[in-house]
């Protein structure tokens, strides 16, 4: 019997979202550790962990004897395992670049994992400069590869690949869980917004998303970090000018 994959991550979307979306898309069987086991694994001395890591997400693939941390590394591993990485060196590099960009966006919107909480001035700068520029980066990528609001894959691959799953997970989740941000995404990056919504409209992905919302409702990244973001959205919004 093939042993399922095991994912260690908090009960929130955020960095776990593209991993779960990928596994759902390919129809993989996986188990998800409960919160107490995530904490237990995270807090073990490094020499007692299944694989050395600082914080989740963390993947164990018992069948392949793999234990791996870091969202990007996990996604590249799974994409290779399930043939979602392009074959050309250029497209593989572009995929990894998109992964790095997505990770940077997640770092920036949470002020690098909550090292500080948002101030009104800091948030106003973020939503007027940094976030629009990130949207421009993703939108330019889509346009350069012939994506339209109704069709296309992010790197012009014949089928959906890791780049599509990562971009869609990043922007759809942000728009859906933080709906005050959606108008900015739609206005600045309409092709990327449509691309994300197309992926999450796929039947298996839509069912996955609906199940998440039943359990987690509109949670995005959780805790004080999410409270800080929502306070800024209420008090400052996305158009501070």
C-alpha positions as CSV (number, residue, x, y, z in Angstrom):
1,X,0.0,0.0,0.0
2,X,1.4,3.4,-1.0
3,X,1.8,5.6,2.1
4,X,0.2,9.1,1.7
5,X,2.1,12.3,1.9
6,X,2.0,14.1,5.2
7,X,1.8,17.9,5.4
8,X,2.7,19.9,8.5
9,X,1.2,23.4,8.4
10,X,-1.1,25.6,10.4
11,X,-4.9,25.5,9.9
12,X,-4.8,28.6,7.6
13,X,-4.4,29.0,3.8
14,X,-1.4,31.3,3.4
15,X,1.9,29.3,2.6
16,X,0.0,26.1,2.7
17,X,-2.5,27.1,0.0
18,X,-0.4,26.4,-3.1
19,X,0.8,23.1,-1.7
20,X,-2.7,21.9,-0.9
21,X,-4.0,23.3,-4.3
22,X,-1.3,21.4,-6.1
23,X,-2.1,18.1,-4.3
24,X,-5.8,18.6,-4.9
25,X,-5.3,19.4,-8.6
26,X,-3.3,16.1,-9.2
27,X,-5.7,14.1,-7.1
28,X,-3.0,13.1,-4.6
29,X,-3.7,11.4,-1.3
30,X,-2.3,13.3,1.7
31,X,-2.7,13.6,5.4
32,X,-2.5,16.8,7.3
33,X,-1.0,16.9,10.8
34,X,-3.1,18.5,13.5
35,X,-1.9,21.7,15.1
36,X,-0.5,20.1,18.2
37,X,1.7,17.8,16.0
38,X,2.8,20.7,13.9
39,X,4.0,22.5,17.0
40,X,5.6,19.4,18.4
41,X,7.6,18.8,15.2
42,X,8.5,22.5,14.9
43,X,9.8,22.6,18.5
44,X,11.8,19.4,18.5
45,X,15.6,19.8,18.6
46,X,16.9,19.8,15.0
47,X,18.7,16.5,15.5
48,X,15.3,14.8,16.4
49,X,13.2,16.3,13.6
50,X,12.3,14.1,10.6
51,X,14.3,16.7,8.6
52,X,15.9,19.9,9.7
53,X,13.6,22.9,9.5
54,X,12.8,26.1,11.2
55,X,9.1,26.5,10.6
56,X,6.3,24.9,8.6
57,X,5.3,24.1,5.9
58,X,7.0,20.8,6.1
59,X,6.4,17.7,3.9
60,X,7.1,14.0,4.6
61,X,6.9,11.6,1.6
62,X,7.5,8.3,3.3
63,X,7.4,6.3,0.1
64,X,10.3,8.3,-1.3
65,X,12.1,8.8,2.0
66,X,11.9,12.6,1.7
67,X,11.5,15.1,4.5
68,X,11.5,18.7,3.2
69,X,10.7,22.2,4.4
70,X,10.2,25.6,2.8
71,X,7.2,26.3,0.6
72,X,9.2,26.7,-2.6
73,X,11.3,23.6,-2.2
74,X,8.2,21.5,-1.4
75,X,6.4,22.9,-4.4
76,X,9.3,22.2,-6.8
77,X,9.6,18.6,-5.4
78,X,5.9,17.9,-5.8
79,X,5.7,19.5,-9.2
80,X,8.5,17.2,-10.4
81,X,6.8,14.3,-8.8
82,X,3.5,15.0,-10.5
83,X,5.0,16.3,-13.8
84,X,3.9,19.9,-13.3
85,X,7.3,21.4,-14.0
86,X,8.2,22.4,-17.6
87,X,11.0,20.6,-19.3
88,X,12.9,23.6,-20.7
89,X,15.6,25.1,-18.5
90,X,14.3,28.6,-19.2
91,X,10.7,27.8,-18.2
92,X,11.9,25.9,-15.1
93,X,13.9,29.0,-14.1
94,X,10.9,31.2,-14.8
95,X,8.8,28.9,-12.6
96,X,11.2,29.2,-9.7
97,X,11.3,33.0,-10.3
98,X,7.5,33.1,-9.9
99,X,7.7,31.0,-6.8
100,X,10.3,33.5,-5.3
101,X,8.1,36.4,-6.3
102,X,5.0,34.9,-4.6
103,X,7.0,34.2,-1.5
104,X,8.2,37.8,-1.4
105,X,4.6,39.0,-1.7
106,X,3.6,36.8,1.2
107,X,6.6,38.1,3.2
108,X,5.7,41.8,2.5
109,X,2.0,41.6,3.2
110,X,2.8,40.1,6.6
111,X,5.8,42.3,7.3
112,X,8.0,39.3,7.2
113,X,6.0,37.0,9.4
114,X,4.9,39.6,11.9
115,X,8.3,41.0,12.9
116,X,6.2,44.2,13.4
117,X,2.6,45.2,12.9
118,X,1.4,47.5,10.3
119,X,1.3,51.3,10.9
120,X,-1.0,53.5,8.8
121,X,1.9,55.1,7.0
122,X,3.5,51.8,6.3
123,X,0.3,50.3,5.0
124,X,-0.4,53.3,2.8
125,X,3.0,53.0,1.2
126,X,2.6,49.3,0.7
127,X,-0.8,49.5,-1.1
128,X,0.2,52.5,-3.2
129,X,3.6,51.4,-4.3
130,X,4.8,47.9,-3.5
131,X,1.6,45.9,-4.0
132,X,0.7,47.6,-7.3
133,X,4.2,47.0,-8.5
134,X,4.0,43.3,-7.6
135,X,0.7,43.1,-9.6
136,X,2.5,44.8,-12.5
137,X,5.2,42.1,-12.4
138,X,2.7,39.2,-12.5
139,X,0.5,40.9,-15.1
140,X,3.6,41.6,-17.4
141,X,4.5,37.9,-17.1
142,X,1.0,36.8,-18.2
143,X,0.9,39.3,-21.1
144,X,4.4,38.3,-22.2
145,X,3.2,34.7,-22.5
146,X,0.0,35.4,-24.3
147,X,-2.4,34.9,-21.4
148,X,-5.8,36.7,-21.8
149,X,-8.7,37.1,-19.4
150,X,-10.3,34.0,-20.9
151,X,-7.5,31.6,-21.7
152,X,-3.8,30.8,-21.4
153,X,-1.2,29.4,-19.0
154,X,1.2,31.7,-17.2
155,X,4.3,30.5,-19.0
156,X,2.6,29.4,-22.3
157,X,2.9,25.7,-21.3
158,X,0.6,23.3,-23.0
159,X,-1.2,22.5,-19.7
160,X,-1.5,24.0,-16.2
161,X,1.9,23.9,-14.4
162,X,3.4,24.9,-11.1
163,X,3.6,28.6,-12.1
164,X,-0.2,28.7,-12.7
165,X,-1.0,27.0,-9.4
166,X,1.3,29.3,-7.4
167,X,0.1,32.5,-9.0
168,X,-3.6,31.5,-8.8
169,X,-3.2,30.5,-5.1
170,X,-1.5,33.7,-4.2
171,X,-3.9,36.1,-5.8
172,X,-7.2,34.3,-5.6
173,X,-6.7,33.6,-1.9
174,X,-5.7,37.3,-1.2
175,X,-8.8,38.5,-3.2
176,X,-11.2,36.0,-1.6
177,X,-10.1,36.2,2.0
178,X,-9.3,39.9,2.0
179,X,-12.0,41.1,-0.4
180,X,-11.1,44.8,0.2
181,X,-8.0,44.1,-1.9
182,X,-9.9,42.6,-4.8
183,X,-10.6,45.9,-6.5
184,X,-6.9,46.8,-6.6
185,X,-6.0,43.4,-8.1
186,X,-8.8,43.5,-10.7
187,X,-7.9,47.1,-11.7
188,X,-4.1,46.7,-11.8
189,X,-3.8,43.1,-13.0
190,X,-7.1,42.0,-14.7
191,X,-5.5,39.1,-16.6
192,X,-3.9,37.7,-13.5
193,X,-7.1,38.1,-11.5
194,X,-9.1,36.2,-14.3
195,X,-6.4,33.6,-14.5
196,X,-6.6,33.0,-10.7
197,X,-10.4,32.8,-10.8
198,X,-10.3,30.3,-13.7
199,X,-8.0,27.9,-11.8
200,X,-10.1,28.1,-8.7
201,X,-13.3,27.5,-10.7
202,X,-12.0,24.0,-11.7
203,X,-14.4,21.5,-10.1
204,X,-11.9,19.8,-7.8
205,X,-10.3,23.1,-6.8
206,X,-13.6,24.8,-6.2
207,X,-14.7,21.9,-4.0
208,X,-11.4,22.1,-2.1
209,X,-11.9,25.9,-1.6
210,X,-15.5,25.4,-0.4
211,X,-14.4,22.8,2.1
212,X,-11.7,25.1,3.4
213,X,-14.2,27.9,3.9
214,X,-16.6,25.6,5.8
215,X,-13.8,25.0,8.3
216,X,-11.7,28.2,8.3
217,X,-14.2,30.7,6.9
218,X,-12.3,33.8,5.7
219,X,-9.0,33.1,7.6
220,X,-6.0,34.3,5.6
221,X,-2.7,34.2,7.6
222,X,-4.1,34.1,11.1
223,X,-3.3,35.7,14.5
224,X,-2.1,39.2,15.2
225,X,-0.7,39.5,11.7
226,X,-4.1,39.1,10.1
227,X,-5.7,41.4,12.7
228,X,-3.2,44.0,11.7
229,X,-3.9,43.7,8.0
230,X,-7.7,43.8,8.5
231,X,-7.4,46.9,10.8
232,X,-5.4,48.6,8.0
233,X,-8.0,47.6,5.4
234,X,-10.7,49.0,7.6
235,X,-8.9,52.2,8.6
236,X,-6.9,53.0,5.6
237,X,-8.2,50.9,2.8
238,X,-6.4,50.3,-0.5
239,X,-6.6,53.8,-1.9
240,X,-5.0,56.0,0.9
241,X,-4.7,59.0,-1.5
